[in-house]
Amino acid sequence: MAGFFGFRDGVVLSRNQFKAQLDRIYRWYTLGLVLFVVMLAVLERMGLPRLWIGTIFMLATISLYAGIGVMSRTTDASEYYVAGRRVPAVYNGMATGADWMSAASFIGLAGTLYLTGYNGLAFIMGWTGGYCLVALVLAPYLRKFGQFTIPDFLGERYGGHLPRLIGLSAAILCSFTYLVAQIYGVGLITSYLTGIAFELGIFLGLGGILVCSFLGGMRAVTWTQVAQYIILVIAYLLPVVWLSVKQTSVPVPQLVYGFQLEKVTAKEKELAADPRELEVRALYRQQSDALSRKLQQPAASLAADREAAVKKMEQLKSANAPVIEVSSAARALAAMPKNETAATVAWTAARAAADVKTQPLNGMPAHAAQFSGDPDGTPQQQALYETSRRNFLALIFCLTVGTAALPHILMRYYTVPSVREARQSVTWSLVCILLLYFTAPALAVLVKYEIFTVLVGTPFDQLPVWVKSWTKVDPALLSVTDINRDNILQLNEMTIGGDIIVLLTPELAGLPYVISGLVAAGGLAAALSTADGLLLTISNALGHDLYYKMIDPNASTVSRVTVSKILLLLVALLAAYVAAQKPADILFLVSAAFSFAAASFFPALSLGIFWKRATGTAAALGMMAGLAVTSYYMVANQPWLRAIFNIRSPIELWWGIDPISAGLFGVPVGFVVIVLVSLVSKPPSQQSDDLVDHIRYPDLKTH
């Protein structure tokens, strides 16, 4: 395995020899993965319990990643920060694909498409467009610059410590937000695989992250991410192909899901008018009305509810009712809100959930409908249509620009040998990502067809085993309630979270549980790979840019790497603690990170490369202004953040733009501030001009 790291018998391998070694290693690795899955499938047929299969998958994959981390351990700064700058373009593309295929892409994207239909395509269009922007605007020039981090570029290009400090603060903010989402995904999948508590699953999965990134830095993370990409792409494609064959007899879901979409559209119209669905929606309307009445006088309503619960307990005890009934009544009494404030919060949330279930299709829009509202309808419908379209375009903008500015993605292009391979890496990244992004819309439609036509209408006592299993993991992700007591599952009687759609696919397709374990392992790989990259971004920003560049420029290589490792451990533990609180859904956390990255980095990076006149003071003020506007808009309008900061004022959306797209306002503010302040301040030094020339013109030698 020595050749795995580019050395053999103490001799550095040539670039072609190194790539040949990698090709051979990963071919054997892929074959081993296939044989491992086949072996578990055989053992499942022989009676191996599901819990054992899930546990074996989790322990085997985490051990694999940890083993690569141990073999790739290093204290060399170049190896730790940028993998020695010798990662071949195709493997850097695969590593970038894994780095990119976070819990949001692997777990959340298809779920978002399932829940929102056409509007979810904004994520695919924005993220794909972002990579095109990376290839054209940033990646080659940052690679030619030749440093270790994005704050490094800002510090060298603009001079002084202020741009570097603002840059590393922004890098920590957007990367930490993204990191929490990944660790949340780790906890979710680990809990599903092993049956352990969500919080414990977070810290168990964290061990796999830390062993890899802690010991070997970017070198270990790169080779681990290649291994993770192979797992996740197989895990994602296999059940979708199987489901496509089951429904259409065609093993290419990307080509046939349009036919299934026509069937889904017809089924949507049928369900919207179904008498049983109408009955369920009416019962939820009654629930909503009852909760509204309670909220008019919450103190009196809480006292009446508590009195009724106590009275019921006494009646059950005096009648010598079965223990299970008494216990259930006791739990209901204990679960009641403790005071008026808690009751108001609980009832408001319950009313919002009931209101969703009063709508057709469980509150989901028609899958093929482009936007909400109607451009030819009433004035209200026309206004809703325009607002929906603006939000669609705003989200595409934020995701595109945010992708081009994410520090953990841009860092990957520091690891290739040359500027030319940096461009090739972006191409390979797009190819690797396309395999999943081209499949996600098909997966959403095929799963929706399966749920609408097979699961809906099933008697409650005949529901599949996985329904009960997921209810145990987290009722917010999947729960069913027979509200009209007809023992038949209606669509509006089911609550399903987007974060489990991909994980459900194998069982919906009727595949053996071992494939469910493989998909969960793929999701775990996606979350772990991104978490590794994010942790490195944060710890490197602190260890390299803060400690070495600003505090102790004379620090030795070993001490710099050691400080980065210590900080990595502390950041990982803090992120795990925050994720354990279940702060928000995965997709919002990820999208917030994109807006933060877009507003803080994109104006400063692009102007720093293409406009010599941009100054350090202007860049620092532009990053702060863009980040401030974005943060303000999110905090003032996003419900979860409003609750954290105890904001009571009414929500005031600008032009109806949702807070998930707050970067739409921060990015232009950043550009305007940098341009105006640069024009009225002292021009940059000749050294800064020379650096821009060095980055932009290929006839100058690379660092």
C-alpha positions in Angstrom: 0.0 0.0 0.0 3.0 2.3 0.1 2.4 3.2 -3.5 -1.0 4.4 -2.5 0.6 7.5 -1.2 2.9 8.1 -4.2 6.0 6.4 -2.9 7.6 3.0 -3.4 10.7 1.9 -1.7 11.5 5.5 -0.8 11.3 6.7 -4.5 8.7 9.2 -5.5 6.5 7.8 -8.2 6.0 9.6 -11.5 2.6 11.1 -12.2 1.6 8.2 -14.6 2.9 5.6 -12.2 1.0 7.1 -9.3 -2.3 7.2 -11.3 -1.7 3.5 -12.4 -1.3 2.5 -8.8 -4.5 4.3 -7.9 -6.4 2.7 -10.8 -5.3 -0.7 -9.6 -6.2 -0.1 -6.0 -9.7 1.3 -6.6 -10.5 -1.5 -9.1 -9.8 -4.0 -6.4 -11.7 -1.9 -3.9 -14.8 -1.8 -6.1 -14.7 -5.5 -6.6 -14.3 -6.1 -2.9 -17.3 -3.8 -2.2 -19.5 -5.8 -4.6 -18.4 -9.1 -3.1 -19.1 -7.7 0.4 -22.7 -6.8 -0.5 -23.2 -10.2 -2.2 -21.9 -12.0 0.9 -24.3 -10.0 3.2 -27.2 -10.8 0.8 -26.4 -14.5 1.1 -26.2 -14.2 4.9 -29.6 -12.3 4.9 -31.2 -15.2 3.0 -29.7 -17.6 5.7 -31.4 -15.6 8.4 -29.0 -12.9 9.5 -31.0 -10.2 11.4 -31.5 -6.8 10.0 -29.9 -5.1 12.9 -26.8 -7.1 12.4 -26.7 -6.2 8.7 -27.0 -2.5 9.5 -24.4 -2.7 12.2 -22.0 -4.6 9.9 -22.4 -2.0 7.2 -21.8 0.9 9.5 -18.8 -0.6 11.3 -17.2 -1.9 8.0 -17.4 1.4 6.2 -16.3 3.5 9.2 -13.4 1.1 9.8 -12.5 1.4 6.1 -12.4 5.2 6.2 -10.5 5.1 9.5 -8.0 2.6 8.0 -7.3 5.0 5.1 -6.8 7.8 7.6 -4.3 5.8 9.6 -2.3 4.8 6.5 -2.4 8.4 5.3 -1.3 10.0 8.5 1.2 12.9 8.1 2.7 16.0 9.7 4.0 17.5 6.5 2.2 20.8 5.9 1.9 20.4 2.1 0.5 16.8 2.5 -1.8 17.8 5.4 -3.3 20.9 3.8 -3.3 20.1 0.0 -2.4 16.4 -0.3 1.0 17.2 -1.7 -0.6 18.9 -4.8 -0.4 15.6 -6.8 -4.0 14.3 -7.0 -4.9 13.3 -10.6 -7.8 15.2 -12.1 -10.1 12.2 -12.4 -9.6 11.3 -8.8 -9.9 14.9 -7.6 -13.2 15.0 -9.6 -14.4 11.9 -7.7 -13.2 13.3 -4.4 -14.9 16.6 -5.2 -18.1 14.7 -6.1 -18.1 13.0 -2.7 -17.2 16.2 -1.0 -20.2 17.8 -2.8 -22.6 14.9 -2.4 -23.4 15.9 1.1 -26.3 14.7 3.2 -28.3 17.4 1.5 -27.6 16.1 -2.0 -27.7 12.4 -1.2 -30.5 12.4 1.4 -32.3 15.7 1.0 -32.4 16.5 -2.7 -34.7 13.7 -3.9 -36.9 14.3 -0.8 -37.2 18.0 -1.7 -38.2 17.0 -5.3 -40.8 14.6 -3.8 -42.3 17.2 -1.6 -42.1 20.3 -3.9 -42.1 18.9 -7.4 -40.9 21.2 -10.1 -39.7 23.9 -7.6 -37.1 21.5 -6.3 -35.3 21.6 -9.6 -33.9 25.0 -8.5 -31.4 23.0 -6.4 -30.2 21.0 -9.3 -30.0 23.9 -11.7 -28.3 26.2 -9.1 -25.7 23.6 -8.0 -24.8 22.5 -11.5 -24.5 26.1 -12.7 -22.3 26.8 -9.7 -19.7 24.3 -11.0 -19.7 25.9 -14.4 -19.0 29.2 -12.6 -16.2 27.6 -10.6 -14.6 26.3 -13.8 -14.8 29.7 -15.6 -14.2 32.2 -12.8 -12.3 30.9 -9.8 -10.8 27.4 -9.7 -7.9 27.8 -12.3 -6.9 31.2 -10.9 -6.9 30.0 -7.3 -4.8 27.0 -8.2 -2.3 29.2 -10.0 -2.1 31.3 -6.9 -0.9 28.2 -5.1 -1.6 28.7 -1.4 -3.4 26.5 1.1 -6.7 28.2 1.9 -9.2 30.8 0.7 -8.4 33.3 3.5 -4.8 32.8 2.4 -5.7 34.2 -1.0 -7.6 37.2 0.5 -4.6 37.9 2.8 -2.0 37.8 0.1 -4.1 39.5 -2.6 -5.4 42.4 -0.5 -2.6 42.7 2.0 -2.8 43.1 5.7 -4.5 40.9 8.3 -8.1 42.4 8.1 -9.2 40.7 4.9 -7.7 37.5 6.0 -9.4 37.7 9.4 -12.8 38.5 7.8 -12.3 35.7 5.3 -11.5 33.1 7.9 -14.5 34.3 10.0 -16.8 33.9 7.0 -15.2 30.5 6.2 -15.9 29.3 9.7 -19.5 30.6 9.6 -20.6 29.0 6.3 -18.6 25.8 6.9 -19.8 25.3 10.4 -23.5 25.8 9.3 -22.9 23.2 6.6 -21.1 20.9 9.0 -24.0 20.8 11.4 -26.2 19.6 8.6 -23.8 16.8 7.7 -23.4 15.6 11.3 -27.2 15.6 11.6 -27.3 13.3 8.6 -24.7 11.1 10.2 -26.8 10.8 13.3 -30.0 10.0 11.3 -28.4 7.3 9.2 -26.4 5.7 12.1 -29.6 5.6 14.2 -31.4 3.9 11.3 -28.7 1.3 10.7 -28.1 0.3 14.3 -31.2 1.2 16.2 -29.3 3.3 18.7 -30.4 6.8 19.9 -30.0 9.7 17.4 -27.7 11.6 19.8 -25.5 8.6 20.3 -25.4 7.9 16.6 -24.0 11.4 16.0 -21.0 10.8 18.2 -20.5 7.3 16.9 -20.3 8.5 13.4 -18.1 11.4 14.5 -15.4 8.8 15.3 -15.1 7.9 11.6 -14.8 11.6 10.6 -12.1 12.4 13.2 -9.8 9.4 12.6 -9.6 10.3 8.9 -9.3 14.0 8.9 -7.4 14.2 12.2 -4.5 12.0 11.3 -4.0 12.6 7.6 -5.6 15.9 6.8 -6.3 16.5 3.1 -4.3 13.5 2.0 -6.4 11.1 4.0 -9.6 12.9 3.2 -8.9 12.8 -0.5 -8.4 9.1 -0.8 -11.2 8.4 1.6 -13.6 10.6 -0.4 -12.7 8.6 -3.6 -13.7 5.4 -1.8 -16.8 7.1 -0.4 -17.9 8.3 -3.9 -17.7 4.7 -5.2 -20.0 3.5 -2.4 -22.5 6.4 -2.7 -22.9 6.3 -6.4 -23.6 2.5 -6.4 -25.9 2.9 -3.5 -27.9 5.7 -5.1 -28.3 4.2 -8.5 -29.0 0.5 -7.7 -32.4 0.9 -6.0 -33.7 3.5 -8.5 -32.8 1.3 -11.4 -34.6 -1.7 -9.7 -37.7 0.5 -9.0 -37.7 1.6 -12.6 -37.6 -2.1 -13.8 -40.4 -2.9 -11.3 -42.7 -0.2 -12.7 -41.7 0.1 -16.3 -39.5 -2.9 -17.2 -36.9 -0.4 -18.4 -33.6 -0.2 -16.4 -32.9 3.5 -17.3 -35.0 5.6 -14.9 -33.7 8.9 -16.3 -35.4 8.1 -19.7 -38.7 6.7 -18.6 -39.7 8.7 -15.5 -41.6 11.2 -17.7 -44.2 8.4 -18.4 -44.5 7.8 -14.7 -45.0 11.5 -14.1 -48.0 11.4 -16.3 -49.4 8.6 -14.1 -48.6 10.5 -11.0 -50.4 13.6 -12.3 -53.5 11.5 -13.0 -53.3 9.9 -9.5 -53.0 13.4 -7.9 -56.3 14.5 -9.5 -57.9 11.3 -8.3 -56.6 11.6 -4.7 -57.6 15.3 -4.5 -61.2 14.4 -5.1 -61.3 11.0 -3.3 -64.2 10.9 -0.7 -62.0 9.3 2.0 -59.3 11.9 1.5 -62.0 14.7 1.8 -63.2 13.1 5.0 -59.7 13.1 6.5 -59.1 16.7 5.5 -62.4 17.7 7.1 -61.4 16.0 10.4 -58.1 17.9 10.3 -60.0 21.1 9.8 -61.9 20.3 12.9 -58.7 19.8 14.8 -57.3 23.1 13.5 -60.5 24.9 14.5 -60.4 23.3 18.0 -56.8 24.4 18.5 -57.6 27.9 17.3 -60.3 28.1 20.0 -57.8 26.9 22.6 -55.3 29.6 21.6 -57.9 32.3 22.2 -57.7 31.5 25.9 -54.7 29.3 26.4 -54.6 29.5 30.3 -58.2 28.4 30.7 -57.9 25.8 28.0 -54.8 24.3 29.6 -56.5 24.1 33.0 -59.6 22.4 31.5 -57.4 19.9 29.6 -55.4 19.1 32.7 -58.6 18.7 34.8 -60.0 16.3 32.2 -56.8 14.3 32.0 -56.7 13.9 35.8 -60.4 12.9 35.9 -59.8 10.3 33.3 -56.9 8.8 35.3 -59.0 8.6 38.4 -61.8 6.9 36.5 -59.5 4.3 35.0 -58.0 3.5 38.4 -61.3 3.3 40.1 -62.6 1.0 37.4 -59.5 -1.3 37.7 -58.8 -0.7 34.0 -55.9 -2.6 32.3 -52.4 -1.4 33.2 -51.7 -0.4 29.6 -54.7 2.0 29.6 -53.7 3.5 32.9 -50.1 3.9 31.7 -51.2 5.5 28.5 -53.4 8.0 30.4 -50.4 8.8 32.7 -48.1 9.4 29.8 -50.7 11.7 28.2 -51.0 13.7 31.5 -47.2 14.0 31.8 -46.8 15.1 28.2 -49.2 18.0 28.6 -47.6 21.5 28.4 -46.3 22.7 31.8 -47.5 26.3 31.5 -49.4 28.8 29.3 -46.3 29.7 27.2 -45.5 26.1 26.5 -49.1 25.4 25.6 -49.2 28.3 23.2 -46.1 27.1 21.4 -47.3 23.5 21.2 -50.8 24.3 20.1 -49.6 26.8 17.5 -47.3 24.1 16.0 -50.0 21.5 16.1 -52.5 23.9 14.4 -49.9 24.6 11.6 -49.4 20.8 11.1 -53.2 20.3 11.0 -53.6 23.2 8.5 -51.2 21.5 6.1 -53.3 18.3 6.2 -56.5 20.2 5.4 -55.0 20.8 1.9 -55.1 18.4 -1.1 -52.2 16.0 -1.5 -51.0 16.4 2.1 -50.0 20.0 1.3 -47.8 19.1 -1.6 -48.1 21.0 -4.9 -48.9 19.1 -8.1 -45.6 17.5 -9.1 -45.6 18.9 -12.7 -46.9 22.4 -11.8 -44.2 24.9 -12.5 -45.0 27.5 -9.9 -47.7 28.1 -7.3 -50.7 30.2 -8.3 -52.0 30.9 -11.8 -50.7 33.5 -14.3 -54.1 33.7 -15.9 -56.1 33.5 -12.6 -57.4 36.0 -10.1 -55.2 38.9 -8.9 -54.2 36.9 -5.8 -53.3 33.8 -7.9 -51.3 36.0 -10.3 -49.4 37.6 -7.4 -48.7 34.1 -5.9 -47.4 32.9 -9.3 -45.0 35.9 -9.6 -43.7 35.5 -6.1 -43.2 31.7 -6.6 -41.3 32.4 -9.8 -39.1 35.1 -8.2 -38.2 32.7 -5.4 -37.3 29.9 -7.9 -34.9 32.2 -9.7 -33.5 33.7 -6.5 -32.7 30.3 -5.1 -31.0 29.3 -8.4 -28.9 32.5 -8.1 -27.9 31.9 -4.5 -27.0 28.3 -5.1 -25.0 29.1 -8.2 -22.9 31.9 -6.7 -22.7 30.0 -3.3 -21.3 26.9 -5.0 -18.6 29.0 -6.7 -17.6 30.4 -3.3 -17.8 27.5 -0.9 -14.3 27.2 0.8 -14.3 23.5 1.2 -15.0 23.0 -2.6 -12.5 25.6 -3.7 -9.8 24.0 -1.5 -10.1 20.8 -3.6 -8.6 22.6 -6.6 -5.4 23.4 -4.6 -4.6 19.6 -4.5 -4.1 19.0 -8.3 -0.6 19.2 -9.9 -1.3 22.1 -12.3 -3.8 24.8 -13.5 -4.7 22.6 -16.5 -5.7 19.7 -14.2 -7.7 22.1 -12.1 -9.9 22.8 -15.1 -10.0 19.0 -15.9 -11.0 18.4 -12.3 -14.0 20.6 -12.6 -15.1 18.7 -15.7 -14.7 15.4 -13.9 -16.6 16.8 -10.9 -19.5 17.7 -13.1 -19.5 14.2 -14.6 -19.5 12.5 -11.2 -22.2 14.8 -9.8 -24.3 14.4 -13.0 -24.8 10.7 -12.2 -26.8 11.6 -9.1 -28.4 14.8 -10.2 -29.7 13.3 -13.4 -31.2 10.5 -11.3 -32.7 12.5 -8.4 -35.8 13.8 -10.3 -36.5 10.2 -11.5 -36.2 8.8 -8.0 -38.7 11.4 -6.6 -41.3 10.6 -9.3 -40.9 6.8 -9.0 -41.1 6.9 -5.2 -44.2 9.1 -5.4 -45.9 6.7 -7.9 -45.1 3.8 -5.5 -46.5 5.6 -2.5 -49.6 6.9 -4.3 -50.6 3.6 -5.9 -49.3 0.9 -3.5 -48.9 2.3 0.0 -52.0 4.6 0.0 -55.0 2.4 0.3 -53.2 -0.3 2.3 -55.0 -1.5 5.6 -53.1 -0.2 8.7 -52.6 -3.7 10.0 -50.9 -4.7 6.7 -48.5 -1.8 6.4 -44.9 -2.7 5.6 -42.4 -3.3 8.5 -40.3 -0.3 7.5 -43.2 2.1 8.4 -43.0 1.0 12.0 -39.2 1.0 12.0 -39.0 4.6 10.8 -41.7 5.8 13.2 -39.4 4.5 16.0 -36.4 6.4 14.6 -38.2 9.8 14.5 -42.0 10.3 14.2 -41.3 13.7 12.5 -39.7 11.8 9.6 -42.5 9.2 9.2 -45.8 8.7 11.1 -49.3 7.4 10.2 -52.5 8.1 12.0 -55.9 6.5 11.3 -57.8 9.7 12.0 -61.1 8.5 10.4 -60.8 5.0 11.9 -61.5 3.1 8.7 -58.3 1.1 8.9 -57.2 2.3 5.4 -54.2 4.5 5.0 -55.1 7.8 3.2 -52.4 10.1 1.8 -53.3 12.9 4.3 -53.0 10.4 7.2 -49.3 10.0 6.5 -46.5 12.5 7.5 -43.3 11.9 5.7 -40.1 13.9 5.8 -38.0 14.5 2.7 -34.9 13.4 4.5 -35.9 9.7 4.3 -37.2 9.4 0.8 -33.9 8.0 -0.6 -33.4 5.7 2.4 -36.9 4.3 1.8 -36.4 3.5 -1.9 -34.9 0.0 -1.6 -37.8 -1.2 0.6 -40.4 0.4 -1.7 -38.8 -1.4 -4.6 -39.0 -4.7 -2.7 -35.3 -5.2 -2.5 -33.6 -7.2 0.2 -32.7 -5.3 3.4 -29.0 -5.5 2.5 -29.6 -3.0 -0.2 -31.2 -0.7 2.3 -28.1 -1.1 4.4 -26.0 -0.2 1.3 -28.1 2.9 0.6 -27.7 4.0 4.2 -24.0 3.4 4.0 -24.0 5.5 0.8 -25.8 8.3 2.7 -23.3 7.9 5.5 -20.4 8.1 3.1 -21.9 11.3 1.6 -22.3 12.9 5.0 -18.9 11.8 6.3 -17.0 12.9 3.1 -18.5 16.4 3.2 -18.0 16.6 7.0 -14.3 15.7 6.6 -13.8 18.5 4.0 -15.7 21.1 6.1 -13.8 20.2 9.3 -10.5 20.6 7.4 -11.6 24.0 6.1 -12.4 25.3 9.6 -9.4 23.8 11.3 -7.0 24.9 8.5 -8.4 28.4 8.6 -7.8 28.6 12.3 -4.5 26.7 12.4 -2.9 28.1 9.2 -4.4 31.5 8.7 -5.0 32.6 12.3 -2.3 30.8 14.2 0.6 30.7 11.7 -0.1 33.7 9.5 -1.3 36.1 12.2 -0.2 34.9 15.6 3.1 33.0 15.3 4.7 33.3 11.8 7.8 31.4 13.1 5.8 28.3 14.1 7.3 25.1 12.8 5.5 22.8 10.4 4.8 20.2 13.1 3.4 22.8 15.5 1.2 24.3 12.8 -0.3 20.9 11.8 -0.6 19.9 15.5 -2.6 23.1 16.3 -4.8 22.4 13.3 -5.5 18.9 14.5 -6.4 20.1 18.0 -8.8 22.7 16.7 -10.3 20.2 14.3 -11.2 18.0 17.3 -12.8 20.9 19.2 -14.8 22.1 16.2 -16.1 18.6 15.6 -17.3 18.1 19.1 -19.0 21.5 19.1 -20.7 20.8 15.8 -21.9 17.4 17.1 -23.4 19.1 20.1 -25.3 21.6 18.0 -26.5 18.8 15.6 -27.8 16.8 18.5 -30.2 19.6 19.3 -31.9 19.0 15.8 -31.8 22.7 15.0 -33.5 22.7 11.5 -33.9 20.5 8.5 -30.9 19.6 6.5 -31.7 21.5 3.4 -32.3 24.8 5.1 -28.9 24.6 7.0 -27.1 23.8 3.7 -28.9 26.5 1.8 -28.0 29.0 4.5 -24.4 28.1 4.1 -24.6 28.8 0.4 -26.1 32.3 1.0 -23.3 33.0 3.6 -20.6 31.9 1.2 -22.1 33.8 -1.8 -22.4 37.1 0.1 -19.1 37.0 1.8 -16.7 35.4 -0.7 -17.9 35.7 -4.2 -17.5 39.5 -4.7 -14.1 39.6 -2.9 -12.7 36.6 -4.8 -14.0 37.5 -8.3 -13.0 41.2 -8.0 -9.7 40.2 -6.5 -8.9 38.2 -9.6 -10.3 40.3 -12.3 -10.1 43.9 -11.0 -6.7 45.3 -10.0 -8.2 48.4 -8.4 -10.0 46.4 -5.6 -8.4 47.3 -2.3 -8.0 45.4 1.0 -10.2 47.8 3.0 -12.9 47.7 0.4 -12.8 43.9 0.3 -13.0 43.6 4.1 -16.0 46.1 4.2 -17.7 44.4 1.3 -17.5 41.0 2.9 -18.8 42.3 6.2 -21.6 44.3 4.5 -22.7 41.3 2.4 -22.6 39.0 5.3 -24.5 41.4 7.6 -27.3 41.9 5.1 -27.7 38.2 4.5 -27.6 37.4 8.2 -30.1 40.1 9.1 -32.6 38.9 6.5 -32.4 35.3 7.7 -32.7 36.1 11.4 -35.5 38.6 10.8 -37.6 36.2 8.6 -36.7 32.5 9.2 -39.0 31.0 11.8 -36.4 28.9 13.5 -33.9 31.7 13.8 -36.6 34.1 14.9 -37.4 31.8 17.8 -33.7 31.6 18.8 -33.3 35.3 18.9 -36.8 35.9 20.3 -38.0 38.2 17.5 -41.6 39.2 17.9 -42.0 41.7 15.1 -44.0 40.8 12.0 -42.2 39.0 9.1 -41.4 41.5 6.3 -40.1 39.8 3.2 -38.5 41.9 0.6 -40.3 41.4 -2.7 -41.6 38.2 -1.3 -38.1 36.5 -1.3 -37.9 33.6 1.2 -35.0 33.8 3.8 -33.4 30.7 2.3 -32.3 33.0 -0.6 -31.0 35.8 1.6 -27.8 35.8 -0.4 -29.7 37.5 -3.2 -29.4 40.8 -1.3 -26.0 40.2 0.3 -24.1 39.6 -3.0 -24.9 42.8 -4.8 -24.3 44.8 -1.6 -20.8 43.2 -1.4 -20.0 44.1 -5.0 -21.3 47.7 -4.6 -19.4 48.3 -1.3 -16.1 46.9 -2.7 -16.3 48.9 -5.9 -17.3 52.2 -4.3 -14.8 52.0 -1.4 -12.0 51.0 -3.8 -12.6 54.0 -6.0 -12.3 56.4 -3.1 -9.4 54.8 -1.4 -5.7 54.5 -2.1 -4.8 52.2 -5.1 -3.3 48.8 -4.2 0.4 48.3 -4.2 2.5 47.2 -7.2 3.0 43.9 -5.4 -0.8 43.3 -5.5 -0.9 44.2 -9.2 1.9 41.8 -9.9 0.0 39.1 -8.0 -3.1 39.6 -10.1 -1.1 39.5 -13.3 0.6 36.3 -12.1 -2.8 34.7 -11.4 -4.5 35.7 -14.6 -1.9 35.3 -17.3 -0.7 31.7 -18.2 2.6 32.8 -19.5 3.8 33.5 -16.0 5.1 30.5 -14.0 2.9 28.9 -11.3 4.0 29.0 -7.7 
